[in-house]
Every structure is written in structure tokens, then in C-alpha cells.
């Protein structure tokens, strides 16, 4: 069985169906595209065929190109991978151009056959680019979406999507789809010009056939192939078009801070392509696409945000035990975290028991879900029926007997070991005997908390990030006694609620907080040294961090930082308290961050940031000599990545794929880099070790080169070369 098949109906319409065997979603493989081309050739050469419909045999149309193909092409090309990638891209252009021209004579635009695309459901990437090459696109009505989201994984639509769509609607109108990667529902997609018609699903194929049978010769000539074509919104040399590209350039630099090469390459392809004919334009697009594929940043983003992320979500590190799908979950604590966990669980169809000490607190926790659902209704994404169903999944109560039948408990009470121990005992007394107990903690050791459990092998940590409904990462922490069933249950639960899991071993701060705290502390240290606060914050953003360390501290709250500092100092004799003086002073001043409308930043009465607080300069004088931008950036990034390496050395982190994906999704570590280990590979371990020595000499032992990194530098190794398949650091 092949990926594409063809049947010719009695009316003379050749229906080419895309249906990849053994996969729930169509993805395009190299050989499959050739098969598609041969079927198109066959239909065009058959005098009995009046036109073609390309559709899918699955509920969705396509998920895009198999990005693993791009890696294989680079390997096969040997010493000239760029040429291999360019030739592959141009071959794709040739096939889509053949579909677009559909047998028309080059000069007269006559003699072609109409080709429609019947889009059954979700359509992304190369699937959308195939659809754009067709003469007519009709999509089934529903909640499925269509778009070109490649920019989100570090590339851009390189199979003609960039050139075609920008010429269809103009550069400005194309920006949300091309530069933001927005996926649109059918009706919005029609308004945006991505598709031509929306019909009920059971009428889809017939609607596409009807268009083919009634199409006029002019209907199959694309605008750019017709005489006198003009770029919508104005070409670059037109006053309106010129201003469009000036604005687009400013927008890109404002959003990307210049660290995401794909956005700049995309705009360049649109700009330069608009100056020439279509066939030259797609060649320009192919050159920029190849350039991006050869860029180490894009390669790292594809690996982390596509290949590795998918592997982790599919259970790459799941123990080989029976299915552990969660049927009923109990959540202890109806505060912000507990309420959020209840919402995502109920949304996934899991029965939820939400418990708090007081009924009004439990009710407020359930009301949090109602508030989120109401917002969804205002945006047209949630129906009354769905709202009622989700809320009906949640029982808010103070009665621990309601936990009977729960196969998973998630405890989300205060970060107090005594409180956690008390609720652990109460819950275990009534939950399923073979159920799993998970604690949602961000700092307390899981092994210590498991002392309160009568079955420590069924005790595990599940660390959610706030706000739960928006943050995609969940950190699963194994205590020393945690068994495989508990790990599998946690992984299956995370899969059910559509989050991305990483699994780490138990140690204070686990992985995410272990790496993010040094980032915050380094920002505070520099402020104490007299570095201009604006330089600290902007240096972070210019290197790809979503928030500067001072703003991040405001968002998470300064009193939380003070609490963590006191707890760490009490439990760690080697604790470096350099930054405590500033944090404790801010706490005493009542500047607790955004929640208090006062922190490192000043805020108005509505909580809107007004800029950095002037009082910082009064206590910590700004030095006359300011460091170079790169030095500030390296201090902020190395503070994080060295902790990631130490976590790998210590066995806390068992898979560098989890280290990279977790860093990007958990705290926004410079996504353009692919994550801490990918960034070190981009730098090269030899240079990274040398830079550690320089930073340690200038700023202290916290930048000392970890032994593992030193060893790899001496051996000329990369992290993905040595640990790319998740091999334990100590065993390699």
C-alpha cells in the first residue's frame, strides 16, 4: 500500500487520496511526493479525466513534512549538504508547479485541467503548501485548523507557501499566517484567503468534484501567471508596498530581537521575490530556505521543538508497564495550582475530586475553571454544552471519602512538609490501594516527602508550572523508592492532559528551578555590582530570554525568592548568600513584585509595568564603566547552562533531550538555541570550556567548568554526539 492512491469516477474526476499507512496523521515522505507526481502525470495524460481532486483518507488532511527527512538529506549530501537541501527543495517546487500549471501551455495558459483540494480537517506545513498550489481549496467545516506554522520550529514555509500566499493576499495580510504561524479555523481561513469555500464534512468531496466539473479556463490560471499581475498591497518599489516592508521589518526585529533567523529570511524571500517573476521568486525562496536549514539555530530548534518534543510526548522514556490511563484524579488543595490542575484534568475528560480544608475554598477552586471556560465562550471556542460537561467532571468538597476510587492523587497544598505529610496520610487511607500519590512541589525533595507515605514506591513528584492551563511543561520527579508504575502513571496522565513531560531524579530544586534560580541570582548580582538595570534586562531579551531576571523575579514574587533563600541556607552549608541582602531588603520595603504593584519595576494602580524602579539606583549606584553586552549575556546564559550540565553529571537529568525541551518549555530558555545542551554544541565544547575559565576568573567559582564539559572539550565531543539518545552521563 502506498501513501497516495487514485481512482477515476464516472464523471471523469480523478480523486488522489493521501493516506499514509500506519499513521494517524499524514506526513510527507520523500518517496511519497514522487508517487503523488506520477499520479498527477497519469491523470493529466488521460483524455477521459476532466480534472483532479486531491484529498485525504484520514479525518485530517496533513501534519506537514517529516522533518527527519531533512536530516537524512543532509547526511546523504556528504560534503555539500546545502546543495542537497537546495536540490530537494527545488524538486518540491517543480512538482507543485506542475500541479499549479496542470498541463497548461507555457505562453497561452491554455489546455490545463482544474485541480481542487478537499481538505478533510487539520492542514499544516507542506499539506497547506500543496493546497495552495491547487486551483481551488474547499475545507470541511468544524474545529480543525489550517495554516503554515513552520516559523514556530525555527524554519519557514519553503515549498512555495511563502511566495504563493504573500502574492495571494499581500505581505501585510500574510504576516499573521507566515510570521506568527497562526492556524486558522475554516471560516477565518476563508476570510484570510487560505481557502475558497467551507462546506459540511459530508459534502466535502462532492463540492470539490462539482467545482472541478464546472471550472472555466480562467479559473485555473493563478494570478501571478496572468498578464499584468500586481502584488496586492503594493510591490516593494511602490510607496504603499515600501511602507509595508519597513513596518514588517520593524515588527520582526521588535518581536524576535534579531535572534531568530527564520523570520528575517522569510521576509527577505517575500521582499526579493516580489521584485521578480514567480519562477525566479520560488528559486529565491528555496535559497533562503536552504540557508535556514543550514543554520545551526534552526537545526537545533527543529530537533528540540519537533523531533525531541514529539519523542517525549510519545513516551520515549516511559517504563515498559501496562497502560496507566487515569480515570479518576483527586487534587488536594484548591489554590491557584490545584485549581489549574483540576481544570486541565477535567478538560481532558478525567473525573476530578477537588479537596480543600474549607468548602468555600474548594468552591473557589472550581470557579477558577468556570472563569476560564467563560473566557473561552466569549472567544467562541467553548460551547455551553462543553462548559457544563467540564464543570460536571469536577466535584469540589472537603470530604476525603470522595477520593475513593481515585487511581491518582495530586497534592498541591502549601510548601510545608508537615502539611503535606498530613494530607498524604489522609488521602492514602481512602484512595485505590494500587493508586499513585503525586506531590506538586517546586523545591522540596520527593524522597523526604515520601517518608509520610505508607507506599513510597507509589509516591512521585509532579511539578506543574504556573499558570497550569498555559504552561506546556510538566516535570516528573522520581524519589529514591519510586517504582516504574508510578513513573508510567505520571507520564500517561501528562499525555492525557496534553502537556509535555520530562522525567528527572530527586535532588533539591530538581532540574528546572535548579537552572532558573542562578539566572535570577546573576541578574541581582550584576545590579549589586553597579551594572545598569536596563542593560541587564535588555541583554537578556536580546539573547532570546522572554523575561529579564529582574522582571522574572517580580512575576514570581520577591517574597517567594526570600523564602527559598532562607530554606536553602538552612539546608545547605555551602549556600552562597551574596544576593540575599538585596532580596531581603526588597521584602522589608514591601516591594514584593507584581502582586504588590511594587518590585524591581514600578507599576500603576492597574498593575501595568511603568519601567524599572528608580529606587534601585539610589541604593546600588550605577558604575561609570559598564560591561560589554556580550559579557552580560554570557553571564546570564552560562549561569543556567552550567547548572544543566551539573544536573546531567549528578544523574538528576537522565536525557539531554529532556534538558533542552524542558528548558525551552519550562522557563523559556532562548528557544532559538534549541536549549542549554544545543547551545553548548553551537558554541562548541572547547570554546564553552574556555569561556567558563574566563568567567570564573572574572566573577567567581560558580562559573567553574564542570568536569564533564572539560572532558568533552578535550575529546572534541558534542553533547548530541555523545548523549543524543539519552545515555546516562556516568555510563558514557
C-alpha positions in Angstrom: 0.0 0.0 0.0 1.3 3.5 -1.0 0.8 6.9 0.6 -1.1 8.1 -2.4 -3.7 6.3 -4.5 -6.0 7.4 -7.4 -9.5 6.5 -8.5 -11.3 7.9 -11.6 -15.0 8.3 -11.1 -17.8 8.0 -13.7 -17.8 11.8 -14.2 -14.1 11.8 -15.2 -12.8 13.2 -11.9 -9.5 11.7 -10.7 -9.5 11.6 -6.9 -6.0 11.3 -5.5 -6.2 10.2 -1.9 -3.4 10.8 0.6 -3.4 8.1 3.3 -0.1 7.2 4.9 -0.3 3.6 6.2 0.0 3.0 9.9 -0.1 6.7 10.9 -3.0 8.7 12.4 -1.8 11.9 10.5 -0.4 12.3 7.0 3.2 13.4 6.9 5.0 13.7 3.6 7.9 11.4 3.0 10.4 11.8 0.1 9.2 8.8 -2.0 5.5 9.7 -1.4 5.9 13.1 -3.2 7.2 11.2 -6.3 4.2 8.9 -6.1 1.9 11.9 -6.0 3.6 13.4 -9.0 3.3 10.2 -11.1 -0.5 10.0 -10.3 -0.9 13.7 -11.3 1.0 12.9 -14.6 -1.2 9.9 -15.2 -4.4 11.9 -14.7 -3.2 14.8 -16.8 -2.3 12.5 -19.7 -5.6 10.7 -19.6 -8.1 12.2 -22.0 -11.0 10.8 -20.1 -10.0 12.8 -17.0 -11.6 16.2 -16.8 -10.0 17.3 -13.5 -8.4 16.2 -10.3 -9.3 16.3 -6.6 -6.6 15.8 -4.0 -7.9 14.8 -0.6 -7.1 12.7 2.5 -8.2 9.3 3.6 -7.9 10.4 7.2 -10.0 12.8 9.4 -7.2 15.4 9.0 -5.5 16.4 5.7 -1.9 16.6 6.7 0.5 17.4 9.5 3.4 18.6 7.3 6.7 17.3 6.1 8.5 14.6 8.1 11.3 16.8 9.3 13.5 13.7 9.8 13.7 13.7 6.1 15.7 16.9 6.1 18.3 15.4 8.4 18.7 12.4 6.1 19.2 14.6 3.1 22.0 16.5 4.8 23.7 13.2 5.7 23.3 11.8 2.1 24.7 15.0 0.6 28.1 14.4 2.3 30.5 17.3 1.8 27.9 19.6 0.2 24.7 19.4 2.3 23.5 22.8 1.2 23.4 21.6 -2.4 21.5 18.5 -1.4 18.9 20.5 0.5 18.5 23.1 -2.3 18.1 20.4 -4.9 15.5 18.6 -2.8 13.6 21.9 -2.2 13.7 22.8 -5.9 12.3 19.3 -6.8 9.4 20.0 -4.5 8.9 23.4 -6.2 8.9 21.6 -9.6 6.2 19.1 -8.5 4.0 21.8 -7.0 4.5 24.0 -10.1 3.3 21.1 -12.2 0.2 20.8 -10.1 -0.3 24.6 -10.4 0.1 24.7 -14.2 -1.9 21.4 -14.6 -0.7 20.8 -18.2 -1.3 24.4 -19.4 0.8 25.6 -22.4 3.6 27.9 -21.1 2.7 31.0 -23.1 -1.0 30.8 -23.8 -2.2 29.4 -20.4 -4.5 27.0 -22.3 -5.1 23.3 -22.2 -4.9 22.7 -18.4 -7.1 20.7 -16.2 -8.7 22.0 -13.0 -7.3 20.7 -9.7 -9.1 21.1 -6.4 -8.0 20.3 -2.9 -10.6 18.8 -0.5 -9.3 19.5 3.0 -10.8 17.0 5.4 -9.5 18.5 8.7 -6.3 20.0 10.2 -3.9 21.0 7.5 -0.4 22.3 8.2 3.0 22.8 6.6 3.5 21.0 3.3 -0.1 20.0 3.4 -1.1 23.7 3.2 1.5 24.3 0.5 0.1 21.5 -1.6 -3.4 23.0 -1.2 -2.1 26.5 -2.2 -0.7 25.0 -5.4 -4.2 23.7 -6.3 -6.7 25.9 -8.2 -9.4 25.7 -5.6 -9.5 24.8 -1.9 -12.5 23.6 -0.1 -12.4 22.7 3.6 -14.7 20.7 5.9 -16.5 22.9 8.5 -15.6 22.2 12.1 -12.9 22.9 14.7 -9.9 21.8 12.6 -7.4 24.5 11.5 -5.2 25.3 8.6 -2.0 27.2 8.4 1.7 27.4 7.9 3.2 27.1 11.4 6.8 26.4 10.4 8.2 29.6 11.9 7.4 28.1 15.3 10.0 25.4 15.0 12.7 27.7 13.5 12.1 27.4 9.7 9.6 29.0 7.3 7.3 27.7 4.6 9.9 26.7 1.9 7.8 24.7 -0.6 6.2 27.8 -2.1 3.9 28.7 0.7 5.8 31.9 1.4 5.8 33.1 -2.2 2.3 31.9 -3.1 0.4 33.2 0.0 2.2 36.6 0.0 1.2 37.0 -3.7 -2.3 35.9 -3.0 -3.1 38.4 -0.2 -0.1 40.8 0.0 2.8 40.9 2.5 0.8 42.7 5.3 -2.2 40.4 5.2 0.1 37.3 5.0 2.0 38.3 8.1 -0.2 36.6 10.8 0.0 33.2 8.9 3.6 33.4 7.8 5.4 35.3 10.5 3.3 34.3 13.5 2.5 30.8 12.4 -1.2 31.2 13.2 -3.5 28.3 12.5 -7.0 29.4 11.4 -10.4 27.8 11.7 -12.2 27.2 8.4 -14.3 30.4 8.3 -11.4 32.6 9.4 -9.2 30.8 6.9 -11.6 31.7 4.1 -11.6 35.3 5.1 -7.8 35.2 5.1 -7.7 33.8 1.6 -6.1 30.4 2.6 -9.2 28.5 1.3 -12.0 29.3 -1.1 -15.0 27.5 0.4 -16.3 25.9 3.6 -18.8 23.1 3.5 -20.2 20.4 5.8 -17.9 17.4 6.1 -20.3 15.0 4.4 -20.4 17.3 1.3 -16.7 18.0 1.1 -15.7 15.6 -1.7 -18.7 16.3 -3.8 -18.2 20.1 -3.5 -14.6 19.7 -4.8 -15.8 17.5 -7.7 -18.5 19.9 -8.6 -16.0 22.8 -8.8 -13.7 20.7 -11.0 -16.5 19.8 -13.4 -17.8 23.4 -13.6 -14.4 25.3 -13.7 -13.8 27.7 -16.5 -10.3 28.0 -18.2 -9.7 31.3 -16.4 -10.3 29.6 -13.0 -7.2 27.6 -13.3 -4.8 30.4 -14.1 -3.1 31.6 -11.0 -2.9 35.5 -10.7 0.9 35.5 -11.0 0.7 33.6 -14.2 -1.7 36.0 -15.8 -0.5 39.0 -17.7 -0.3 42.3 -15.7 -0.1 40.7 -12.2 0.5 43.2 -9.4 1.4 42.4 -5.8 -1.6 43.0 -3.5 -0.8 45.9 -1.2 1.9 47.1 -3.5 5.3 45.8 -4.6 8.4 46.9 -2.7 9.1 49.7 -5.1 5.5 51.0 -4.7 5.1 53.7 -1.9 2.5 51.5 -0.1 4.5 48.4 -0.6 7.7 50.1 0.6 6.0 51.2 3.8 4.6 47.6 4.3 8.1 46.2 4.3 9.5 48.9 6.5 6.8 48.2 9.1 7.2 44.4 8.7 11.0 44.7 9.3 10.4 46.7 12.4 7.8 44.3 13.7 10.1 41.3 13.2 13.0 42.9 15.0 10.7 44.0 17.8 9.4 40.5 18.3 12.5 38.4 17.6 15.2 40.8 18.9 17.2 39.6 15.9 17.9 36.1 17.3 15.5 34.1 15.2 17.0 33.8 11.7 13.9 32.2 10.0 11.7 35.3 10.4 14.3 37.6 8.7 14.9 35.1 5.9 11.2 34.7 5.3 10.7 38.5 4.9 13.8 38.7 2.7 12.3 35.9 0.5 9.0 37.8 0.2 10.7 41.2 -0.5 13.1 39.9 -3.1 10.6 37.6 -4.6 8.2 40.4 -5.1 10.7 42.1 -7.4 10.8 39.3 -9.9 8.7 36.8 -11.8 7.1 33.8 -9.9 9.6 31.1 -11.0 12.5 33.2 -10.0 10.8 34.1 -6.7 10.4 30.4 -5.7 14.1 29.9 -6.5 14.9 32.8 -4.2 12.6 31.2 -1.6 14.5 27.9 -1.9 17.9 29.6 -1.4 16.7 31.3 1.8 15.1 28.1 2.9 18.3 26.2 2.4 20.2 28.9 4.3 17.9 28.5 7.2 18.2 24.7 7.2 21.9 25.1 7.3 21.8 27.5 10.2 22.7 25.7 13.5 19.9 27.6 15.3 17.2 26.3 13.0 18.6 22.8 13.2 18.6 22.9 17.0 15.0 24.3 17.1 13.7 21.6 14.8 15.5 18.9 16.9 14.2 20.2 20.3 10.8 21.6 19.4 9.8 19.0 16.9 11.8 15.7 17.0 12.6 15.6 20.7 9.4 17.1 21.9 7.3 14.6 19.9 9.5 11.7 21.2 9.0 12.7 24.8 5.3 13.1 24.3 5.0 9.7 22.8 6.8 8.1 25.8 10.4 7.9 24.8 11.4 7.3 28.4 8.3 5.5 29.7 8.9 2.3 31.6 7.5 -0.8 29.9 4.5 -1.4 32.1 0.8 -1.7 31.3 -1.4 1.3 30.3 -1.8 3.6 33.2 -4.5 5.9 31.9 -6.1 8.0 34.7 -9.8 7.5 35.2 -10.3 9.5 38.5 -7.9 12.0 40.0 -8.1 13.6 43.4 -6.5 17.0 43.9 -5.6 18.2 47.4 -5.6 21.9 47.7 -7.8 24.2 45.6 -5.4 27.2 45.4 -4.1 28.5 42.1 -2.1 25.4 41.3 -4.7 22.9 42.4 -7.5 24.7 40.6 -5.4 24.8 37.4 -4.6 21.1 37.6 -8.3 20.4 38.2 -9.2 22.4 35.1 -6.8 20.7 32.7 -7.8 17.3 34.1 -11.5 17.9 33.6 -10.9 19.4 30.2 -9.2 16.0 29.3 -12.3 14.1 30.4 -11.0 12.9 33.7 -13.2 12.7 36.7 -11.9 15.2 39.3 -12.3 15.4 43.1 -11.0 18.8 44.3 -10.5 19.0 48.0 -9.7 21.8 50.3 -10.0 22.4 54.1 -13.0 24.8 53.7 -15.9 24.3 51.3 -15.8 27.9 50.1 -12.1 27.5 49.2 -12.9 24.3 47.3 -15.8 26.1 45.5 -13.5 29.0 44.6 -11.1 26.4 43.1 -13.9 25.0 40.9 -15.0 28.6 40.0 -11.5 29.1 38.5 -12.4 26.5 35.8 -15.7 28.2 35.3 -13.9 31.5 34.7 -11.6 30.0 32.1 -14.5 28.4 30.3 -16.4 31.7 30.3 -13.4 33.4 28.6 -13.4 30.6 26.1 -17.1 31.1 25.4 -16.5 34.8 24.7 -13.9 33.9 22.1 -16.3 31.4 20.6 -14.1 28.4 21.5 -16.3 26.9 24.2 -20.0 26.0 24.0 -22.5 25.9 26.8 -22.6 22.2 26.4 -18.8 21.9 26.8 -18.7 24.2 29.7 -21.4 22.1 31.5 -19.6 18.9 30.7 -16.2 20.1 32.0 -17.7 21.6 35.2 -19.7 18.4 35.7 -16.4 16.5 35.9 -15.3 18.4 39.0 -16.5 17.7 42.5 -15.5 20.4 45.0 -15.6 19.1 48.6 -13.9 18.9 52.0 -14.7 15.2 52.3 -11.7 12.9 51.9 -14.1 9.9 51.4 -14.8 11.3 47.9 -11.3 10.1 47.0 -12.5 6.5 47.0 -11.8 5.1 43.5 -9.1 7.6 42.7 -6.2 6.0 40.8 -4.1 9.2 41.0 -3.9 11.8 43.8 -2.1 15.1 43.1 -1.3 17.0 46.2 -1.0 20.8 45.8 -1.1 22.2 49.3 1.4 24.7 50.9 5.1 24.1 50.6 5.2 22.8 54.2 6.4 19.3 54.8 4.1 18.9 57.9 1.0 19.9 55.9 2.0 17.7 53.0 2.5 14.7 55.4 -0.9 15.2 57.0 -2.8 15.3 53.7 -0.8 12.4 52.3 -1.8 10.1 55.2 -5.5 11.1 54.9 -5.6 10.6 51.2 -3.8 7.2 51.2 -6.3 5.9 53.7 -9.2 6.1 51.2 -7.7 6.1 47.6 -7.3 3.0 45.5 -4.8 0.6 47.0 -2.8 0.4 43.8 -3.2 4.1 43.1 -0.4 6.6 42.7 0.2 9.6 45.0 1.9 12.6 43.4 3.1 15.8 45.1 3.2 19.0 43.2 6.2 20.7 44.8 8.8 23.0 43.2 11.6 22.7 45.8 11.1 20.0 48.5 12.9 16.7 48.0 10.5 13.9 46.9 12.3 11.3 48.9 11.9 13.3 52.1 8.1 13.8 51.4 7.7 10.1 50.6 8.6 9.4 54.3 5.0 10.3 55.1 3.7 7.6 52.6 2.9 4.0 53.5 3.8 3.0 50.0 6.8 5.1 48.8 7.2 3.0 45.6 3.8 4.6 44.6 4.9 8.1 45.6 6.2 10.5 42.9 6.6 14.2 42.2 4.7 16.0 39.5 5.8 19.6 39.2 3.4 21.8 37.3 4.4 25.3 36.1 2.1 28.3 36.6 -0.4 29.1 35.1 -1.1 25.4 34.6 -3.6 25.9 31.7 -0.9 27.8 29.7 2.4 26.2 30.6 3.2 23.1 28.5 5.9 21.5 30.6 5.4 19.1 33.5 8.4 17.9 35.5 8.1 14.4 36.8 10.5 13.6 39.7 11.4 10.1 40.9 12.2 9.6 44.6 14.7 7.0 45.6 11.9 4.5 46.1 9.6 5.5 43.3 8.7 2.5 41.1 8.1 2.1 37.4 4.3 2.0 37.7 4.3 5.5 39.3 6.5 6.9 36.6 4.2 5.4 33.9 1.1 6.7 35.6 2.6 10.2 35.8 3.6 10.1 32.1 0.3 8.8 30.9 -1.5 11.4 33.0 0.6 14.2 31.4 -0.2 12.7 28.0 -3.9 12.8 28.8 -3.8 16.5 29.7 -1.8 17.3 26.6 1.3 18.5 28.2 5.0 17.7 27.6 6.7 15.6 30.3 10.3 15.3 31.4 11.5 12.8 34.0 14.3 13.6 36.4 15.7 12.2 39.6 15.3 13.7 43.0 17.5 16.5 44.2 16.7 19.9 45.7 15.2 22.2 43.0 15.1 19.2 40.6 16.0 20.4 37.1 14.0 23.5 36.1 14.3 25.5 39.3 17.9 24.4 39.7 18.7 26.2 36.4 16.4 29.2 36.6 17.5 30.3 40.1 21.1 31.0 39.1 19.7 33.2 36.2 17.7 35.3 38.6 20.6 35.5 41.1 23.1 36.5 38.4 20.9 39.4 37.4 20.7 40.5 41.1 24.5 40.2 41.5 25.1 42.4 38.5 22.7 45.0 39.9 24.6 45.0 43.2 27.8 45.4 41.2 26.5 48.6 39.6 25.5 47.3 36.2 22.8 49.4 34.7 19.4 47.6 35.4 18.2 48.3 31.9 21.3 46.7 30.5 20.7 43.6 32.5 17.1 43.3 31.4 17.6 44.1 27.7 20.7 42.0 27.4 18.6 39.0 28.5 15.9 39.8 25.9 18.4 40.4 23.1 19.7 36.9 23.7 16.3 35.4 23.5 15.1 35.1 27.1 11.4 36.0 27.3 11.9 38.0 30.5 14.8 39.7 32.1 15.9 38.3 35.5 14.6 41.2 37.4 11.2 41.1 35.7 11.0 37.4 36.2 11.6 37.9 40.0 8.7 40.4 40.0 6.4 37.9 38.3 7.2 35.0 40.6 7.2 37.3 43.7 10.2 38.6 45.7 8.9 37.1 49.0 8.9 33.7 47.4 12.6 34.3 46.5 13.3 35.3 50.1 11.5 32.1 51.3 13.5 29.9 49.0 16.8 31.7 50.1 16.1 31.1 53.8 15.1 27.4 53.3 18.2 26.8 51.1 20.5 28.5 53.5 19.2 26.3 56.4 19.7 23.1 54.4 22.9 23.8 52.5 26.2 24.8 54.4 27.8 25.8 51.1 25.0 28.2 50.1 26.2 31.4 48.5 24.1 34.2 50.2 25.6 37.1 48.1 22.2 38.1 46.7 20.2 37.7 49.9 20.9 41.3 51.1 19.1 42.8 48.2 16.2 40.4 48.1 15.6 40.7 51.9 15.8 44.5 51.6 13.2 44.5 48.9 11.0 42.2 51.0 11.3 44.6 54.0 10.4 47.5 51.8 7.2 45.7 50.8 8.3 45.6 47.2 7.2 42.0 46.6 6.8 42.2 42.9 3.8 42.5 40.5 1.3 41.2 43.1 2.1 44.2 45.3 2.4 46.6 42.4 5.9 47.3 43.5 9.1 45.4 42.9 12.2 45.9 40.7 9.7 47.6 38.4 7.3 50.4 39.2 3.6 49.7 38.4 0.5 51.9 38.1 -2.7 51.2 40.1 -3.9 48.7 37.5 -0.7 46.7 37.7 0.8 47.8 34.4 4.6 48.0 34.4 5.9 51.5 34.2 9.6 50.9 33.9 12.4 50.0 36.3 12.0 51.4 39.8 14.2 54.5 40.4 15.0 53.5 44.0 17.3 50.8 42.8 19.8 53.4 41.6 19.7 55.1 45.0 20.8 52.0 46.9 23.1 50.5 44.3 24.9 53.2 42.4 25.3 52.6 38.7 29.0 52.2 37.8 30.6 54.6 35.3 32.2 51.7 33.3 29.5 49.3 32.1 30.3 45.8 30.8 30.0 44.8 27.2 26.6 43.4 26.1 28.1 40.0 25.3 29.7 39.7 28.7 26.3 40.4 30.4 24.6 37.9 28.1 27.2 35.2 28.7 26.9 35.6 32.5 23.2 35.1 32.3 23.2 32.2 29.9 26.2 30.3 31.4 24.7 30.6 34.9 21.9 28.4 33.5 23.6 26.0 31.2 26.4 25.1 33.7 23.7 24.0 36.1 22.1 21.9 33.3 25.5 20.2 32.8 25.9 19.7 36.6 22.4 18.2 36.7 23.4 15.7 34.0 26.7 14.9 35.8 24.7 14.3 39.1 22.2 12.0 37.4 19.3 14.4 38.1 18.9 14.8 34.4 19.0 11.5 32.5 18.4 12.6 29.0 19.7 15.8 27.3 16.6 15.8 25.1 14.6 16.4 28.3 17.1 19.0 29.4 16.7 21.0 26.2 12.9 20.6 25.8 12.3 21.3 29.5 14.4 24.5 29.4 12.5 26.0 26.5 9.0 25.0 27.6 9.6 25.4 31.4 11.2 28.8 31.7 11.7 30.0 28.1 15.5 29.4 27.8 16.4 31.1 24.5 14.3 29.0 22.1 16.4 30.0 19.1 19.3 28.0 20.7 17.4 24.7 21.0 18.1 24.6 24.7 21.2 24.6 27.0 22.9 21.5 25.5 22.1 22.5 21.9 23.6 26.0 22.7 26.8 24.5 24.1 27.0 22.4 20.9 26.5 25.5 18.8 29.3 27.2 20.7 31.5 24.1 20.7 32.5 22.4 23.9 36.1 23.6 23.5 35.1 27.3 23.4 32.5 26.8 26.1 35.1 25.4 28.5 37.5 28.3 27.6 34.7 30.8 28.3 34.0 29.1 31.6 37.6 29.7 32.7 37.4 33.4 31.7 34.1 33.9 33.5 35.3 32.0 36.6 38.5 34.1 36.7 36.5 37.4 36.5 33.4 36.6 38.5 33.9 33.5 40.7 33.8 29.8 41.1 30.1 29.5 40.2 31.3 29.6 36.6 33.9 26.9 37.1 33.9 24.5 34.1 32.1 21.2 35.1 34.4 18.1 34.8 32.1 16.6 32.2 32.3 19.7 29.9 36.1 19.8 30.4 36.4 16.2 29.4 34.2 16.6 26.3 36.2 19.7 25.3 39.4 17.8 25.5 38.0 14.9 23.4 36.4 17.2 20.9 32.9 15.8 21.7 29.5 17.4 21.4 26.6 16.7 23.7 24.3 15.4 21.0 27.2 13.4 19.6 27.7 11.7 22.9 24.3 11.8 24.7 21.8 12.3 21.8 19.9 9.1 22.5 19.5 9.7 26.2 22.5 7.8 27.5 23.3 8.3 31.2 26.2 10.7 31.7 28.1 8.5 34.1 27.8 5.4 31.9 29.0 7.1 28.7 
